[in-house]
Amino acid sequence: MINKIIAFSIHNKLIVGLLTLVLIIYGTYSMFHVPLDAVPDITNNQVQVITQAPNLGTEDIEQFITYPVEVAVANLPGVVEIRSVSRFGLSVVTIVFDDEMGTYLPRQLVAEKLNEVKEEIPQGFGEPYMGPITTGLGEIYQYTLRVDSEFKDRYSMSDLRTMQDWIVRRQMAMVPGVVEVNAIGGAVKQYEVAVDPDELKAIGLTIVDVFNALEANNQNTGGAYIEKDHQANYIRGEGLARSLHDVENISIKTVSGIPILIRDVAKVQYGKAVRYGALTQDGEEVVGGLVMMLKGANSNEVIVDVKKRMAEIQKSLPEGIRIETLLDRSDLIGRTTYTVAKNLIEGALIVIFVLVVLLGSLRGGLITASIIPLSLFFAFILMRHFNVWANLMSLGAIDFGIIVDGAVIVVEGTVHQIEQRIKKSKKKVDSEEMDHLAEEAADSVMNSAFFGQLIILIVFTPILFLEGVEGKMFRPMAYTFGFAVFGAIILSLTYVPAVSALFLKPYQGDNPGWFARLEAKLQKGSEWILTGVYRMYQPALVKALSLRKTVLIVAVVLFGASVFVFQRMGAEFMPQLDEGDIAFHAILKPGSSLKEMIATTTTIEKILKEQFPEIKKVVSRIGVAEVPTDPMPFDFSDIFVIMAPKSEWVTTDSKDELIEMMKSAVEVVPGVNYEFTQPIEMRFNELLEGVREDIAIKIYGEDIYVLAEKAEEVGKIIAGTPGVADMRVEATTGLPQMTVKYNRYKLAQYGLNVEDLNTVVQSAFAGGKAGVIFEGEKRFDLVVRLDEKHRKSIDDLKNLYVNLPNGNQLPLKEVADIIYQPGPMQISRDNTNRRVYVGINVRGRDIKSLVNEISQKLDNQLVLPSGYYLRYGGAFQNLERATNRLKMVVPLALGLIFVLLYFALNSIPQAIMIYMAVPLAAIGGVFSLWARGMPFSISAGVGFIVLFGVAVLNGLVLISRFNLLKKRGVSNLKERILTGAKERVRPVLLTATAAIMGFLPMAISASAGAEVQRPLATVVIGGLITATVLTLLVVPVLYYIIEKRKMKQDELKRKKLSVNPAIVLLFAILSIFQFSDLKAQETGSKTVFSLDSAISIGLYNNGNIRVAKTNIEAEQQGRKASFNPGKTDGSVQWG
């Protein structure tokens, strides 16, 4: 079948050319329409259920909201994990579904359950809703509204927040791919009725009376219509308050004919909602927003559309207000895309140079090199069809040296065939003979080329079985590489033979042109290089064949040494991707206020801006945004440091050093702890594990106070461990609370109930929403609460008056004990179990060895109560899961390689022989990681999988040549090995050197994103170096041992058989006298070693047998022709 495809392609070059043109056009189109991002989106398939109940404590939130939601969704199909966070006034439940469930089915299932849950949650305790349909990479664009210096006094923070909510956010609607614009910072405008409790007491009113009056006097109604004069006149009752003046004149009640108005007991003013978050930038408070992208949308296209819309919105903003970009994902996309493009272009140029030099043919090198863009076009077409994103991982790990391996073997075989033809005859090669030479060359090498590339293609299959984060990281790479190799296989069968037959025709004229002279010089240079290589290689090979045991012992010792080094090598999940920008957490003592944190972050921002000129902006996010997808308390702040390009840094060139210097600079701020990380990495960690740090030591149990105590104990035990850069014990207790404990006996005595008293407390301090005030299309809450001076201390709460059924009043302290009592800050749960964690960020050490040391310390020093247990999460959990998966995937890859080798050679001993390239390659992979000081990572593990597939190709090329020489009658074993090695040293060097050089730019790159590629490229380069060198020595030695043993076994079999000498003599005499076309010169050059050798020589020189063989070949060609549509031709006629 393969031979027919090759023959068809060579004889129908026009069809092949047209199909190639279609590939180029459609591939170019696909390249510009493939979804593009910086890194793969590793977020799991999750749905967030958010409930805001500003007046409920942490334990109440857990009992009344979080737990019912968890129980309701626990048995939904496809649920993998349930996490939750309960804080004062907020519940966030994260339900993780299986990826196969898709995006919208899980949301539909959760929505159905929420309808049931809403009935279980008491009225007024909040209503659960689902978070936006986005992922960890969803925050693609962040901005702030800044006021020019000359307009500072004109706009308040409330004005800026109103512009954000009613101008920017509204105009961002309908932007394709934008699912949410999440506002943060500023003050939400309200119409506030600030009640004076003294005035209320003097008149005998309560705040509830004010609330009821406002609610009853702020509404519109309709009265259908009246028909008059053939028209329908609609009736509309106008009772909505439109201004502060309208609110002031609402009557509460009438006393002795005198109305008591709102203005008599309260001040009506523009107020602001209770704030649960803030945003600061460069030392001052600002208002901003986060543009969140729809899951699955093309981030590059969405960002372009967002920027266009922002430019239009800027024109509609009031004078002196400007939109300033904080974080723009396109910057990271641009940096990583530049890294990928740079590495691919450099790798392609190096590969082309290697091909041209070692092939000794400029045309051959360019033909082989043309496979690079064509296979990439093929990959882009399939990427677009299968929705595989273009990013650092999917494109960054492509090695064109590996992709062109098949084409290299075909072109090299054609060049070699032409050289042999020119040596035999000086007759000019015409087109027909060139087609025959190309077909013969392709047929002779395509078996090893095809199976070699098929092995490379198949070896990527196990990567598709990786799970979780590692699966999302590396599956795109496997798909893209597989698509490109698949395209290269097709092109090697069709395009390469056709173009080789067309363009590799040798020049045999008397007056060679400059191109012919250039190729002649290249050929001489290539021969000089290969001759030099073979002069070094031949003595080494001869020596290896004579010292076979020594060679094998050295190989085994090297492999044993690599295993020893590998076992002592550290491990990490993934190398840290340098995002360019820096993020860190500022952590105050539990229970700190919003004002305290704002003062702290502005101080930190000023210090950083003053001391580090390479910092462009410093932005801090405190608490929660309008949509609280990230539940943070006031004592916790995310600080983003937006850096200038590294070329503009002046303080230091090292990011690690810069972080240490920044840490030292901000340590002057008292009472603050810090954890340094990166923006996207932080968000991924939080969404995947519910923690922000690299390693999470999770303690599970029932009592939150016992959990908090044990977490503090863990923190003390592991403090100071080498590699622990930042450590944080999750704050779960210590929330300052003023607790109102009702005395039920006194409530009964005075005829009061808890619900009425709770309503009074809530309205007085949190504020009760009594209606809505419209300003055109804008709408603002009308809120009733005590004025600010009566909301300062616990005494204001104690002295809050409540009405008795008899009309009298008494202070709240008479019916309740009001005390300071610390409560739980936060209750976190994993799969319905309470837990607390100790988070660690790692620097200067691999994760595996650090966790091992921490585990030993905790096993020896930590004692947990019965029913409490400890687990490790974060990147270490990912590493463990991925390592266990690799233990299944790597043997599967090795098994597939062996099966394909067997199918290629039909010999188990020879398949095992070539299989030895795998441990030989592993030697170089391990030592190259060790030499560069890199720990083992999942990136390196994938590199080993790729390496094992590529390493066997050289052994396959060698063994295939040895077998071909054996078929041609070269029976002297050493002669066969030396001849085969000499003939195949060029393709072996070509494939290995091209693959090594293709990965070289990735291995030494320092651009953005190169950290992830570096271990993979290092493993492949180091492994291919040792695999190539040792394969050229060890495989021939193994081949010699196995073939020698086989020959001995054959000799023993022959001795057992009784052979009549008279028959052998008669056969020899008949062979001499019967066949006149005996080629004595050929037999003379061959030495007869055995009966098999004599028979094979006799058969080869027997004229009748050769004639019969020629007839058979002619018959086969006739059958081929019956399937051949014939050559394509074309002509053009003018006039």
N, C-alpha and C positions, 0 to 999 in steps of 0.2 A: 504493500500500500504506500509506504513512504517513498519507494523508488518511483512509483507511478506519479506521485505528486511532484517529485523533483523533475521527472521527465516532462510532465505537462508544463511546468513553470518555465523550463528552459526553451521549449519549443513554442511557447505562447507568451512571449515577452510583452506584447502590447497589452494583453489582458492583465498581466501582473502589474504593468506600469499604471494602467487606469485605476486598478484597485488600490495601488499605493497612493495615487493622487487623491482618491476618495478618503483614504485613511488620514492623509495630511489635512484636508479641508475640515472633515468632521472632528478630527482630533483637536485642531486649533479652536474650533467653536466650543467644544467641550471644555477645553482648558480654561476659557474665560467664563464658564458657567458652572464650574465645580464649586460647591460651598467651601468657603475659606475661613480659617481661624488660626489662632496662634498654637494652641495645644488641643488635644482631644478633650471633649467634655466627659469627665469621669464621674459625674454625679449619678447616683443611683435613681431609680424610678420612684419618686416619692411624692406624696401629697401631704401638704401641711394643713392642719385644722387649727384655726386661730380663734380664740374667744377673749374679748376684752370686757372686763368687769372691774372698773376702776375702784370700786368701793369694797372689794372682797380681799381678805387676807390670804396669805400663801396656802395655809392648810384648808381654808374654805374653798379656794380655787381647785385644789387637788381633789377634795371630796365631792364637790357638787358639779364640777365641770370635767376635769381631766380624766378622772376614773371612769365616769359614764361613757365618755367618748372612746377611751381605750377598749372597754369591754364591748362596745357596739361594733367596732371595726375589727376586733381581734380574729374573728372567724371568717372574714371575707376571703374569697378565693385569691390566691397569689400573694398573700401578705407574707413578707419575709422577716420584717422587723418593725417594732413599734417603739418610738422614743418620745419622751415628753418632758417639758419644763413647765413647772408651776411657780409663778412669782406673784407678788402682790399686784392684783388687778389684771393679770395676764396668764393665759394658758395657751401653750403651743404644743400640739401633738403632731409628730411626724410619722406617717405610715409609709414604710418602704415596701414596694411591690416588686414582684419578679419583672425583669426587663421585657419578657415576652408578652406581658399584659398590655404593652403600649402605653400611650399617654392619657387617652380620654376614657377608656373603660374603667380604670381605677377611680377616676374622679366621679364617674357616674355612680359607681357602687358606693363610694363614700357619701355622695350627696343623698342617696336614698336612706342611708343609715342616719345621717344628720337630722333628717326630718323626724325620725323616731326619738333621737337624743334630745331635741329641742323641747319635747313634751315632758322629759324627765327633769330638765334643768328648771329650778324655780324661777318664777317670773321676776324680772328685774336683775337677774344674775348674769346677763349677757347672752348673746346669741352666737353660736359657733358658725364660722364660715371658712371656706377653703382659700388658701393663699394663692397668689398668682401662678400661672402655668409657666414656670421658668426653672432655671437650673443654677448650679454654682458659677457658670459662666454668663449668667443672665444679666448681671450688672455691667452693661457694656459702656455706659456713659454717665459720668457724674459731673454736676455743675453747681455753681453758686450764683446768686444774684448779688452783685456788688454795686455800691453807691460811689459815684465819683466824689472826690474830696470836697468840692464846692457845694455839693448837695447833701452833705451829711446830716444837716439839721432839718431837712425837709421830710425825710422818710423815716418812719419808725420800723422796728422789727415786725410789728403787726402789719404795717403797710406792705412790707416785702413778702410776708407770708401770704397775704391776700393776693398779691401779684402772682406768686408761685401757683396758688390754688386755682385762680380764676382767669389768668391770662396764659401762663406757660403751660400748665397742665391741660387746659381745655384745648389749646391749639395743637398740642402733641397728640390729640386723639386722631385715630384713623391713619397713623403712620404705619405702614406695613411692617409687621414683625415686632412692634412695641406692644407689650401686654400690660404694662403698668408704669406710671410715673410716680414714684414714692417720695413724698415730700418729707423733709426733716429740717428742724431748726425753726427759729422764729417763734412767734406767738399767734395762735389762731384767734382771730377777732371774734368777740362775742358782745352782745348787748347785755350788760350786767346790771342787775338790781342789787346794789350793795346795802344790805339791811343793817340798821343800827339797833342792836338788841335792847338798848335802854329805852329808845322810843317805843319799841314794840311793847315792852313791859309797862311803860307808863300808860299806854292806851289799852292794854289788856289783850294784845294780839300775839300770835306766834308766827314764826316764819312760814308755817304751813298755810296760814290764812293768806299770806301774801302770794304764795305759790298758787293757791286755788283761784285767787282773784285774777292773776295774770293769765292762767290757763283758760278761764271762763270768758275773758274779754279780749281775746286775740284770735279771731276766726272769721271766716267768710262762709256764706251759705248761698243757696239758690232756691228759687221758688217756682220752678218750671216756667211757664209763659202764659200771657193773656193775649187772646186774639182781638185786635181792634183795627178798624180801617184796612181790612184784608192783610194785616201783617201780624206776625207773632212777636210780641214784646216780651223779652225774657226778663225774669226777675232775679236780681243779684243783691245779696246782702253784704255790704262792705263793713267788716269789723276788724280787719287786720291792722295792727299797729305798724306804722311806716317809719317812725322816727323816735328819738329819745323823748321828745315832747309828748307824743301819743302815749308812750309807756308811763310817763310821769303822771298823767291825768287819769289813769285807770283807778276806779274806786274799789277800795277793799271792803268797807262797810260804812253804814251811816249811823252816827251816834247823835241822838237828839236833833235830828234833821240836818246835821252837819256831816257831809261826806268826808271820810278819811281816805285820802288819795295816796298813791304809791310814793309821791314826793314828800309826804309828811313823815314817813318812817324809813325812807331809803334814799340813797343817791343813785340815780340812773345814769350810767356812763358806758363808754366803750371799754370793755374789759378784755381779758384774754383767758383762754382755757387753761386748765391745770396742765403743766408741761411734764412730759415723760421722756423728753429727748432734746438734744441741742446739737448744733454744728458750729465749729469754730475754725477759722483759717488765719494763719499768719498773725496770731495774737489778738484777734477780735472775733466776736460772734457774728455769724452770717446765716442766711437762709439758702437752702439748696434742694436738689432733687436727684434721685437715682432713676435713670431710664433702664427699665428691665425688659429684656428681650424674650419673646415667645420661644418656648422650648422647640428646638429643631429648625429655627429660622437661620438664615445665612447672616452671621454676625457682621461680616464685612459690608454687605449690602445694606443691612439695617443701620449701621453706623453712618454710612454715607447719607441715607435718607434722614436720619436724625439731625445731622449737621446742617443739611439743607433747610429743614424745618426750623431749627434754632436760629439760623440766619434770618428767616422770615419773621420769627417771633420777636427778634431783637428790634425790628422796625416798629413794632406795635407797643413796645414798653415805654413808660414815661421818660421824660428827659432826665438824664443823669444816672439811669439804671442800665447796667450791662450784664450780659450772661458770660460768665467766665468758666472755661472748662477746667475740671479738676483731674479726672481720670478718663482717658480715652483709650478703649481697647485697640483701636486701629494703630496706636503707637507700638504696642507689643506685637500685633500682627505684622506690622511693617518690619520690625527688627528681626523677628523669627523668620519671616519670609525672605528677608535679605540673607540671613544665615543659610537657609536651605538653598536658595538660588546660587549663592556664592560657592557653597560646597559642591553642588551639582555641576556647575560650570567648570570649576577648577578640576573636579574629578573627571569630567568628560574630556577636558583638554589633556590631562595627564594620560588618560587611557588612550586617546588618539595618538599621542606622541609615542607611547610604548608600542602600540600596534604597528605604527609606520616603521619604527626603528627595528623591531624584532622580526617583522614580516619581510622587511627589505623591499617593500612595494608600497609606494605612495597610494596607488589606486586600490590595492588590497586593504591598506589601512583605512582609507576613506570609506570604502564599501562597508567594512566592518563597523566603522564609527557611525555610519548612517543609521545603523540599527538603534543607536541611542535615542535620537529624537522620535523615530518611528515607533519604537516600543513604548516610549513615554506617551505619545499620542494615543496609542492603543489603551494604555492604562487610564488616561483621562476619560476616554469614552466609557469604559466600564465603571470608573469611579462615579461618573455622572449618572449612569444607568442604575447603579446599586446604592446611590446616595452615600458614598464614602467621602468624607471631608478631606480636603487638602490642608495639611497642617505640618507642624514640626516632626511628628512621628510618622505620618503616612508617607511623606515625601523625603524627609530628612535622612532616612536610612537606606535609600536606594543606592546601590553600587552598580554603576554601569559596567564596571569590569566583570562582574558576575553575569550581568544580563547578556553581554556580547560573547560569552564563552562558546555557545553553539556556533555563532557566526565565525568566530576566530578559527575554530576547528575546520569548518567547511572551506573558508577562504585559504587557510594555510594548506589544506589538502590540495586545493586547486593550484596554488602557487607551486607546491612541491611537484605536482603532476606535470605542470608546464616545464619546470626545470628538468625533470627526467626526460620529457619529450624532446626538448632542445638538445640535450646531451646525446640522445640516440640519433637524431636527424636534424640537419640544418634546413630541411624543406620548410617552406613558408606554411604557417598554420592558417587555414581558411576558417570561415564561420562555422561550417558543418563540423569540422574536426574540433574546433573550440567548444562547440556544444557537447560533442562526445567526451572531450577531456573534462569539462565541468561536471557532466553527468556522472562520469566514472569516478571522479574525485569525491563528489558528494555522496555517491552510493557507498564508497569504501569507508568513509569516516562518519557517515550520518548515524550509524547505529550507536557509536559511543557518544556522539554529540547529542543525539536525541535523548538517550537514556540519561546522560549527564544533566541536561537541562530539566528533564522530567524529575530527576532526583531533587534538584534545587526547588522545583515547583512543589513537589510533594512534601518536602521537608518543612514548608511553611504551614502545612495543614494543621499540625498539632497546636500551633500558636492560636488558631481559631478556637481552641477548646479552653483557653485561659478564661478565668472568671473575674468578676469584680472589677476593681480599679485597673489591675494589670491587663485584663482582657480589653477594657475600653482603651487603654493606652496603646497596646500592641496589635490588636486585631486590624486597625486601619493600615498599619505597616505591612502586615501579612497579606491583606487584600491587594494593596497597591503593588507590592513587590511581585506577588503572584500574577496580577494582571499584566505587569510589564514582562515577566518571564514567559508567560503564556503567549503574549504577542511576539516575543523574540523567537519562540519555538516555531510559530507559524511563519514568521519572516525568514527564518533559517531554512525552512523547507521550500519556500516559494521565491521570495524576493532575492535572497542571497545567491542561490544558484543561477537565477536568470541574469542578475546584474553581473555576476562573475563571468559568465559566458559572454556577456556583451562587452565588458570593459577590461577584462584581464588578458585579452589577446596580446601575445608577446610582439614586440617590435623587432623585425628582422631585416630592415632595410640597410642599405649601404651608408646612407647619410643620416644618422640619428639626430633628431632635434634636441632642444634643451630639456624637454620633459623626459625623453628617453635617456639622455645622459644623466639627468638627476636620479631617475630610477635605478640606473646602472650603479651609480655611486651609493645609493641607499642599499642596494643588494649586496654590494661589496662590503659596506659597513656592517650590515646585518650578518653576513657570513663571517666577517672578522670577529664580531662579538660572539657568535655562536661557536666558532672554532676555538676561541679562547676559553669559553665556558666548557666546551667538551674536552679540551686539553686538561682542564682541572678535574673535570667530572670522570673521564675515562679511567685514569689511574686510581681514583677513589673507588670507583665501581669495581674494578679488577681486584683491588685490595679487599673490598667488602666481600666479594665472592669467595675469596680465599680465607677470610677470617669471619666466616658466617656466624659462628657462635658468639664471637666478640661483639659483632654488630647488634645481634639480637639482645645480648646482655646489656649493652649500653642503652638501647632503646627502652628496655624494661626498667633499668635503673632511673633513667630520666623520667619515665612515667611515674614510677614510685615516688620520686622527689616532688613531682608536680602535685601528686595526691597529698603528700605530707604538707606542702605549702598551702594547698587549697583548704585543708582541714583547719589550719590556723589563720586563715584569712577571714577578716571581719565581713559582715554582711549588712546591707541596708536595702530598703524597699526600692527606692528610686533615687538617683542623683537629684539634687535640688536644682530646679530650673531657675536660672537668674532672670527674674522678671524685670530687672532694671530698677524699679521702685522698691521702697522699703515700707513695711508696716510693723507697728508694735503696739502692745497694749499698755496703757497706764492704769494701774490698779491701786485704788485707795482702800482704806479700812472699810469693812462692811458697814452699810448704813449711811455713808457719806451723802451729802445733799447734792442736788444738781448744781447749785451755785458754787459749791466747793470744787466740784469737778471742772466746771467752766473756768474758774480761776486757775486751776492747776494746768489744764491743757493750754490755755493762752500763754501762761508763763513758759511752758515747755516749748511751744512754737516759737516764741521770741528768742529763746536761747539757741535753738537750732538754726534759725534764720541768721542770727548774728554771727555764729561761730563757723558755719559751714557754707561757703559761697556756692558749692555745687548743688545745693538744695534750691529747687525752684519754688516749691510750695509745701506747706505743712498743713494738713487738714485733720481735724479730730471729729469723730462721731461718738456722741454720748447718748446712752439710753437707747430708746427705740424710735424708729421712724413712724410715719402715719400708718403704714401697713407693717406691723411688727414681726416680720419674718425672722429677724435676728434679735431674740429677747435678751437685752443687756440691761443690767441695773445702772443706777447713777454712779456707782463707785467703779465702773468699768468703762474704758474708752478705747476705741480703735483709732489709732493715729497713723495717717498715711503720709509718707515722705516722698514727694514727687521729685525725682532726681533729674539733673541735666545729663546729656550724653556723657559717657565715660571719658571721652576725649577732652571734656571741659573740666574734669575734676582737678583740683589743685591741692586738696588736703592730703590725699593718699590715692594710690592706684588700686588698692585692695578693698573690696567691699566688706570683707570680714573685719579688717582693721578699722574701716570707717564706722561700722556698727559698734565696735568696742569704744571708739572715741566718742560717738554720740551717746553711748550709755554712760560713759564717765561724765560727759558734759551735763546731762539731765539729772544725774544723781544728786546735784545740789538742791533739787526740789525735795523738801522733807516729806516723809510718809508715803512715798510712791514706789511701787514695784513695777518692773518692766519685763515684757516678753517680746523678743524681736522675731519677726517672720516676714512674709511677703503677702501682698493683697490677695492674689488669686489662691495661693497656697492656703492662706488662713480660711478663706471662704470654703474651699474644698474640704479641709479638715473638719470644719464645723458641720457642714451638710452631711458628710459621709459618716462621721462618728459622733456628732454632737459635742465635740471638743475642738479647741482651736490649736492644740499643741501637737508635736510629732508623736509623742508617746503618752498614753493615758493609762495610769494605774487605777483601775476601777474597783471599788469596794461595794459589795452588795449586802443589804440587810434591811431590817424593818425599822429600827429606831433611828431617826435622823440625827439625834444628838450623839448616839454611839458612833454612827458613821462619821460625823464631823470630828469626833475625838480621835478615831483611828486614822483618819486622813491626815490630821496634824501630826500624829505619831509617825506615819509613813514619810511625811515631808522631812521630819527631823532625822530619820534614819538614812535617807538617801542624799541629804544635803552634803555638798562637797565632793560627790562622786565625780571623777574625771569624765568630761563629756556633757555633764548637765549644765547647759548654758543658762537657761531660765527655768524656774520651777514655780508652779502656782498650785496651791491647795484650794479647791473649789470652795467658795464661801457659801455655806448652806444655813448657818445660824448667825445670830447677832443683829437681826433687823430691829432697830429701835421702834417700839410700838407704844402708843397710848391705848391701853385696853379698857373698854367699858364693860364691866361685869354687872349685869342687872341683878338686883335683889328681888327675887320673885315674891317674897312675902310682902314687901313694900309695894310692889306693883299691884298685887291683889288688894292691898289696903287702900290704895288711892284710885283703883279702878282703871289702871293703865295697862297697855299691852306693848309687847316688844316691837311689833311692826310699826306702830305710830312713833315710838321713840327713835327707832332706826331711821325713819323717814326724816325726822327733825334733825338728827345728827348728820345724815347724808346731805340734806339741803343746806344746812348751815355752813358746812366746811367744804364738801366736794362741790356743792352747787347742784341744784335741780333744774333740769331743762323744762321750762314752762311754755315753750313754743318756739316759733321761728320768725325772724324779721327779714323781709325781702328788701334788697336794694337792686331794683331792676331784676336781672337774672341771678344775681348773687344772693345767697341765703346764709344767715348767721343765727346761731342759737341765742335764745333769750333765756338767761340763767339767773337764778336767785341764789344768793349766798350771803353770809355775814360780811360786813365790810372788813377791809384788810387789818385794821387795828384790833379787831376782835377775833382774829385768827392767828394769834402769835404764840400762845402757850397753852399748857394743860389747864390752867385756871379758866381760860375762855371756854374750854369744853365742860369743865365742872359747873360753871355758872350759866350754862345755857338753860334758859327757862322753857318749861313745857306746860301746856295747858292741862288742867284737870277737868274731869267731866262736869264739875260744878261751876266751872268758869274761873276758878282760881289758878294761880301759877306757882310752880316751885322749881328750884334749880335741879338740874340732872343729877348732881352729886347726892341728892337726898334719896334717890331710888337706885343708885348704882355706885359701885366702887370703881373709881377711875384712877389707874396707876400706870407707871412706866413698867413695861414687861417685854423683854426682848423676845422676838419670835423667829421662825425660820425665814431665812432670806430667799431660799429657793429649794424646791424639791424636784430632783431629776429622777426619771424612771426609764429603765430599759426593759422592754418586753414585760411591762406591768410590775417590775421589781424596783424598789427604791435603790438608788446608788449615788455615790459621791466619787469624785476622781481627783487624782493628783496629776497635773499636766506637766510635761517636760519638753522643752525644745532642746535639740541636740546640735552641738557644734564641735568640730574637731575630733569626732569619734564616730565609728559605725554603730548603727542601732543595735545589731544583734549582740555584740559583746557587752554593750552598756546594759541592755535588758538582762543578760545573763548575770552580770555583777549585781544589779539591783535585786534580781530574784534571789540570789544567794543571801544577800543582806537581810531581805524581808523574811525569808524562810528561817533564818537564825534568830532574828530579833523581834519579829512581829507576832503577837498572839491575838487571834480573832475569836470572839465569842461563838458559841454554837449557833449554826444557822447563817453565819456571815462568811463570805468567801471573796476571793480576789481574782481579777482577770486583767490581762493586758490588752489595750486597744490602740487605736491610732495606726501609725505607719507600721509598727511592729506586727499588729494583727494582720495587716495586708501582706507583710513579708512572709509570715508563717503560712497564710493561706496560699500565696503564690508559690512558695517553695514546695509545699505539699503537692500543688498542682503540677509543678515542673517535674516532680519525681514520677508522675504518671505520663506527662507529655513527652519528656526527653526519651524514655525507653520506647515510646510509640514511634517517635521520629526515627530512632535508630533501627527499629524493626522494619519500618517502611523502606529505609535506605537499603537494608539487607535484602529485602524481597525484590526490590528493583534491580539490585546488582545481580541477583540470581537469574532474573528474567533476561538481563542483558548478556550474561555469560553462559547460562545453562550449566553452571558448575558451582557446587557448594564450596569446594576447596578454594577456587579462585575468588568467589564472593567473599569468603572469610579473609583471604589474602588482601584484597582491596580494602576490606573493612578495617584493617589495621591502621588505615589512615586516620580513623577517628581518635584513638588514644594518642597517636602521634601529633595530631592537631591540638588536642587538649593540652599537651605539654606547653606549646607556645602560648596558647590562650591564657593559661594560669600564670605562667611566668611573666607575660607582658602586663597583666593586671598588677602582679606583685611589684614589678620594676617601677611602675608608675604610681605606686602607693594607692591603688584604687581597691575598695572593698568589693566583694561580690554583690551584685544587685540584679534585679529582674531584667534590667537592660542588658547586663553582661550575660545573663542566662539565655536570653533570646539570641545574643551574639553567638553563643556556643551552638545553638540549634542551627543557625545559618552556616556557621563554620563547618559543622559535620557534613552538611549537604554538599558544600563546595569542595571540601578536602578530598572526598572520594573520587572526584572527577579526574584528577591527575592519575591516580592508580588505574582507573578504568581505561584511560587513554593508553597507558603503558601495556597493560595486560592484553587489550584488544590488538595492539600491534604485535606483541609476542605470538598471539594465537594466529594472526594472519600470516606471519613468517613461517610458522609451523606448517600451516596448510600449504604454503608455497614450497615446502620441501627442505627448509633449513632445519636440519635435524641435530646439528651440533648445538648443544644447549648454551654454551658460553657465547658462541657466535651469534645465536639467535638473540640473546639478552643484550649483547653489546651493539648489534645492528639495530635492534628495536629501540634501545635507549637513545642511540645517536639520532635516529629518524624522528623520535618523538620528543626530544629535549626542547625543540623550539615551541611546539604547541603547549607543552607543560609549562615552560617559562612564560609563554604568552598569557595563558589563562591565569596563572598564579600572580604574575606581576600586574596584570590588568586589574585583577580583583583587589590586590593590595593597594595599588595606586588609587583606585576608585574610592577606597575608604580613607586614604591618607588625609585629605582635607578635613574630614569629620574628626579624625583622631587628634589633630593638632589645632583645630579651630578654637578661638576664644570668643566668638560672637555670641549673641543672645540665643539661648536654647541649645548651645553646643554641649552643655553638661550632660544632657540626656543621651546624646548620640555617642559621646566619647567612649564610654565603657564598651558599647557594642562594637564600635570600629576598632578599638584596641584589641579586643579578643580575636576578631577576625584576622587582623593584620598579623598579630603574633602567632596565631594558630596556623595561618597559611605559610608563614616563613618556615616553621619547623616541619609542617606537613609536607611541604614541597621538597625540602632538603632531605628529610628522612625517607619520604616516599621514593625518591630517586635511588636510594640505597637499600632500604629495608624491603620494599616490594620485590625488586629483582632477586634479593637473597631468598626471600620466601618462595618466589617462583622457582628458583633454582632447586631449593630443597624439595619442594612438592613434586616438580617434574622429574628430578633425579630418582626420587622414591618410586614414582610411577613407572619410570623406565626399568628400574630393577624388578618391579613386580611383573611387568610385561615379559622381561627376560626369563623370569622363573616360570611363567606360564608357557613360554615357547619351549623351554627345556622339557616340560612335562609332556608336550605333544610329540608324537612320533612322526617325523617327516621323512619321506622316501627321497634319498639323495639323487636317485636316477631321474625322478620327476622334475626336481629343481634343475638338473643339468639339461634335460630335454627342453624345458621352458626357456632357459637362457639361450640355447642354440637356435631355437625357432625365432626368438626375439631378434637375434643378430642377423639371420639370413632372410627373414621374411620382410622386414620393414626397411625400405631403402632410404627414408628421410630421417634416419637416426641422427640426432645432434650430438656428435661425439664431444664437441667442445663443452657442452653443458654437463654431460656426465663426467667429463674429465675434471671438471671443477668441483664435483661433489664427492665426498668421501662416504663410502658405504660402511655404516656401523652395525647394521642389523638386517635381519630378513625383511622387516617392515620397510626399511630404507630401500633395499633392493627392489622390492615389489613396487613401491611408489615411483621410483625412477623408471622402472620398466613400463609402468602404466602411462607415465607422462610422455615417454618417447615412442609409444606404440602408435603408429600412424592410423590404423583402423579405428582405434579408440578415440583418437583426436578428431578424426572425421565425424564419427558418431556424435561426439560432444559438440562439434560445430553445428551439426544438423539440429541437435536439441536446442542450442542457443538461438539458432535461426527461427525455430518453431516458437520459442518463447517470445522473441522479438515480434513475430507475427501476431501473437496473441496480445502483446502490449499495444501494437499498432491498432488493433481492432477497438481498443478503448481510447485511442488518442484522436482528439478532434482535428489534429493537424495544426500546422503553423498558421498563425494569423498574419495577415498582410494588409497593407493599405496603400492607396495611391491618390494623387491629386491631379486633376486635369484643368488647365487654364484655357480660356477662350471658348 
